[in-house]
Amino acid sequence: MSSIAASAAVPPAFINSSVVDAPEVPARPDGLRSLPGGGQPGDGGLDDALRLGRKMRLRLLAAIRALLADPSIAGLKDAPKLAAVVLYAKSRAPQGREDDNQSSIWGAELGRWLGVKESTVHHKVLPPMRGSDALHTQVVTDAKGHPTGLDCLVMPLWTARKSGGAAHPLALSKVELATLLRLIEALFGPGWSPKDKEPTPPGLLAGRTGKGAATDRLGLLLMVLNTRASGWLQLCGGSVKKREGRGAATLARLLGCSPSGARKVLARLAEAGVVSRGRKATATRMNGRGRVMLLPIARAYGRVMAPVEGVQGSETVFSERPDGAFRDLVPGEGAGALGTSGIGGAEETGKAADQERPDGAELHTGHASGVTPVVPLQLSGGFSGEGRGGEGRRPERACMREDQAVGSDVAAAEPASPVAELGPLRGEKPGKSAVDEQGGQRAAGTQAGGWPKAVAGGKTRQQGRVDLPEDLGLRVALGPVAWLWAGLNRWQQDQVVAVANAELERLKDLLMQPEGAPRLLADRLTDRLEETGGEARVSSPFGWITRRGLVQRPACSDVRCDDGIRLDTGGDCASCGNVIHIRRARRVRIAADIDRELPGIGEAERRQVLEERLREYAAAEAEDFVARREQARAAQARRDEARTAARERGERERQEAAAAEAVRQALACADCGQRRSAGLCEACGLRRRTEAAIGEAGLVAATWAADLDDAADVAAVAAHVRATLEADIEAALEQFLELMEPGELEADPVAAASVLAFNALQVVQQALPEYRSSALGRLGRTPEAEAEARRAYRTEQNRRWFRANPNGADAVAAATTAADTARQRTAEYLLTARLEQLRERVAERTETAAPAPWSARLTELAARALDGEMAGVVIA
């Protein structure tokens, strides 16, 4: 919307307000003042402003995205963008008042929301917003003319509610706007202490002011709206720069800035204590995938998370072990024995925790000279890399056997996987691999690809594929068990794929966003592995994956429950909480009954009586459950019988309908007598439709060309229309016959009659819209239509945004459009009403018409040709 059009469309009070914020605005008369301290949001209470439901979070996220993507706001800096968000949240929902969609504030207060000074608001925030037509403002004065505030109208909101309606993302309801305002108050609200009211504490970033404060606040708001109940920010996909990381790339896409700038914002938020960065733990203790946690969200939902190291600088990286340290060397001994320096030496162990693996380093660990080889002695070379097949390439995972070392008493760190406690270090006496001993799933002699593999007993089996399936959803879902997958044979892998696909389809039916099913299944496998103790603790990979890892474990009757967690929301299952509450209440009630009935009983006897009564109650509940199950089975059997009966009844009805249809198809045409025409042949059906269309055209023309109370006048107009259409039909038929070859129509008389009837129908149907358009044009010039147009014209001129200049170009254009619309609407109404009146009169004349005498009817029937069957009967 251009500036001129927007100025003409908004209320006149918001036009020409370029000096709105020039005067100094005094303190508000309601006694509100800044609150220096207060409680922090995210305390985990049920009324916490950061505890947003999934639907509410997505609704607010869509609204903020639509607001920031508006052309009038998208090109502004972060401070004006944040000001638009604040004013949008403080705007009033439509209630039929003149101040709908407006918000009241003053410059100093808006600066406290943005974390900037009042002068910055007047010079760098409000002017750009007015220049891009994103904001219209008006000074509010008291009775003496002193300015007391500022009324603001966010134009994208006003445009959305006027043109887009309730379906527009910006058209939030009153409750949704209040929720958004409460959320931003909790994040960066300045805080107030009103008189005789509960104080509003300052937000999490209320103390963050100055340069970059608006960017930090806007970034925190966008990250909160993109964060689920778990507290982990949903990171973007694709390739990102290693220096900035995926968290900074995600924030850069949210803010529309560069990844380097987003990295600085993320570092400031981490320093403020609202963001924590880390890396996901891996079994090999190498650097895992980076993650970003919104700590207030996690605290608000009461998540018990593993400790995550907050990153306050761009160089610090969360890791569980020194990335550059050798995996199976003791710092005190191995490092000195090898004589290594730098990150591999014992003296550099502290620094190695913050270093990445050098780009040119090999994936395998460096080997000391003179170490007893772990590989069998019959290998040719005895060097690292033997046993990989004839290709000599790297294994699928660089740490395939590196994480099976036993940590000693002086080890620098605990092994990441429990299998590390079962095998020897290099240089010690080798034995059987701990993984090979677990069910024979990791037997020696594995070949790359799907070649037969020798196992114990001299048997062979088809080795499975090392890589995960090509399907992206399955790769994401089975990613946590990739090590177990590599040890399955082909048949087992096919079964796992089938079970995983079935579970993914079931999860897609439960979730509102089906694309999140693979990630949810991967999280389930990760949790199951943590319960087991790691992949190396799994003795039977196939059975574990299909019967434990991929299986949902509902803790209550809710189909969306999995170990007490809701699959669709990620929050705690309310049904499980109800079950626990009921059991606790039952125990308390029984204990109270015992105290009332046996007041002098001892503690041991009281405990025994309590346990006995609980067992009795459990037995009675089990009997009731069995009875209810039997009732459910009986009800299911009745439903099955009813379903079978309904199926049989439906089959009978279909057979009866088919028989009736066969009888109907055998009927002759009621008009021409053609056999097997289902009561009406195609040509006669087209003729009837043509006749009805001609009658409709005559009625449409009579609505404006005839006196509706004069039947003769109406009949004359209808006759004139019929004659005109019949002449058009004859002309069209002559043109059609000229295009036909001689004798082509005589070859198939039935088809020829249908074609001619169809052409006649097409002529009438093409003429009918012209008659209707002509009738609307004539009825639009009736006194009723003109009066309605004048009323609409005056009403549009009296709109409050046109009152200042009702005869201006914009006002006249809008009033003319409204008058034309009203005239057209009135003409359509008159046409509909007059057609209904004419149809009723035609129906009355048809009902009261006397039946034709038998002599005339027999003459008409005698002129009809007889079909073959009737002719044979007559001759006989």
C-alpha positions, 0 to 999 in steps of 0.5 A: 500500500502506498503512503497516499493510499494508506493515508486515505484508508486510515482514520483521519486522526492518524494523518499528518502526524509528523511532529507527534513525538516532538513534545516531552511526554510527562509521566503517566498519571496512573502512578506506574513506575519502573520496578528495579527488581523482581522474580525471573520468569521460567520458575516452572509454575503452571501460570508461567508465561513461557509455558505456551501450548503447541497451538498457541506457540505456532499461532504466535510464531505465524503472526510474528513472522507475518508482521516482520515479513510485511513490506513496510517492516521487512527493510527496517532495522531491528529496533523498529522491528521490535517496536512494531512487535511491541505495539502489535502486542499492545494493540486492542482487539476489534470490539466495535469501537473507534480505537480498535487495533490501536495501542497507547504508549509514550516515547520513554516507555517504548524506549524501555521496552526496546532497551534504548533511550528516548532520543533513539526512539524519536530519531531512529525508531518512529521516523523510519516506521512512519516513512515506510508507512508501517506506523501511524501515530497521534498525540493524546492531550489532556484538557489543557492541551498538554501531551499525555501519550501517543496513540499508535496504529500498526498498519500491517495489522489494520490492513490484515483485519480490514482485508484478510479477515479472521483467517489472516495470521495477524488477526489475533484474538483478544486472548492471543494478543494478551498471551503475546504481551505476557510473553514479551513482558516475561522476556524483556518487559521493563517491569512496573510497580503500580499502586494497590496492584500486584507488581510486574517483575522485569523480563529476562533481558530487562537489564540489557540496554544500549547497542544491540539490545533490540537485536538481542530481545528480538532474537530471544523472542524468535528463538522462544517461539521456535523452541518446543517444550523440551527447551532445545531450539529447532535448528535449521538443516543444510550445510553451515559454516563451521566457524559460526555453527548451526545455532548461529545459522539458525538465529541468522535465518530468524533475524535475517542477518549474517551468521557472524552477527548472529554468533555475536547475538548468541554469545551475548544471550549466553552471557546473559544466562538465557541461552546455553550451547553445547554438543550432543554426547557421542559414544566415541566422545568426539564432537557431536552435533551442536545444540542450543538450549533456551534455559527459561523454556526448560525451567518453565516446563520443569525439564530435568536435563543433563548438565550443558556447558554454557558457551560464552565465547566463540572459541569455547566448544562443549565436549566430553573428552579432548578431541585431539587426545588419543583414545586409548592412551593413559595421559601419565604413561602412554603419552610419555612413552610415545614422546608426543607433544602438542594436543597428544601429549600428557602436558597438553591434556587441558588444552586439548579439550577445546581443540578440534581434530586437525584437518590433516590428521588420520581418522585412526589413532597413532600406534606406538612401536613394539605394541602387541598387535590386536589383529590376528597374527596371520594377517600379512602386514599387521598394520592399522587398516588390515581386515577392511577387505580388498579395497583398503578403504576406511571403515564406515565409522572411524571409531569402529573398534577404537571405543572398546578399550578399558580405562585404568585407574589413572585414565584421564576420562571414563570410557564413553561406552560400557563396552570399554570396560570389557576389553584390553588396551593395546599392548595388553594381552588380547582376547575375544572382542566383547562385542563378538561374545554377545550373541555372535552379532559381530563375528570376525571376517566381516566383508564390505557389502553383502558377501557371505560371512563365516560364523561359528559352526562353519555356517554362513549367512548373508551379511547385511548392508552397512549403510542405513536405508536410502529413505531419508525418514528411515535414516533419521529414525534409525540413526541412533542405532546405526552401529547395531544396524551394521551387525544385522543380516539382510533378512533382519534389516528388512524386518527392522525397516518394515517395523520402523515404517509401520511405527512411522505411519502410526506416529504420523497419524498421531502428530499434527506435523507428520514430518516430525515422526522420524525425529520423534522415533530417533529420540525414542531410540536414543532414550532406550539406549540410555536406559540400556547403557549404550549400544554395546550393552545390547546382546541381541540387536535384532530383538532389542530394536524390534521389541524394545527400541521401536515399541511405544510404551504407554504408561496409561490408556492414552494412545499418545503416551510414551513413558509418561510423555505426550508424543504430540506435545512433548510435555508430560502426559496428563493421564499418567498424572491423573493415575498417580494422583488417584493411587496416592489419594486411594492410599491416603483415604485407606490410611485415614480409615484405618486411623479412624477405625483403629486409633490405638494401633501400632506403626507396624500393625498399621502398616500391615493392615494398610498393605492388606487393605491395599491388596484387597482393593487391588484384587477387587479392582482386578475382578472389576477389570476382568468383568469390564473386559468381558463386557467389552468383549460382549459389546464388541461381539454385538458390534461385529454382529451388527456390522455383519448384518449391516453388511448383508443388508447393504448387499441386499439393497445393492442387489435390489437397486441393481435389479431396479436399475435393470428394469428401468433401463429396459423401459422405452422412452416416454416421448418417442417410444425408443426401446431400452432408453431408461424411460427417456432417450438422450435426444428427448432429454436434451429437448426437454432441457432446451424447452426448460431453458427457453422458458427460463429465458422468457421469464428472465426477459419478462422481469424487466420488459413486461408487467408482472401483474399482466399475464398476457403481457408476460406471455407475449414477451415469452413468445417473442423470446421463444420465436427469437431462440427458435430462429437462432436454433434453425440458423445453427442447425442449417450451419451444422447440416452444411458441414455434414457429409451427405448421408452421414446423418441417415446412417445412424438416425438415433445419434443424429437426433441426439446431435441435433438436440444437443446443438439446439441446447447449446444455442439456448444456453449461450443466449441465456447469460445474455438475457440475464445480463441485459435484465440486470442492466435494466433492473440496475436503472430502476428507482429501487437500485438508484436509491440504494446506490445513493444511500451507499454513496453517502454512507461511504463518504461519511466514514471517519477517515473521509470526514476531513475531505469527503469530496476528495479524489479518494473519497469520491472513488471509494463512494462510487465503488460502493454505489456501483456495488450496491446497485449491482446487488439490488439488481440481482435481488430484484431479478431473483424476487421477480423470477420467483414470483413469475415461477409461482404464477406459472406453477399455479396456471399449470395446476389449474389447467384442465386435462386434455380430452381423451379424443385429443390425447388419443389422436396424439398417441395414434400419431406415435410410431410403435416399436417392434414388440408392440407392432408384433402384438397388434399384428397378432 
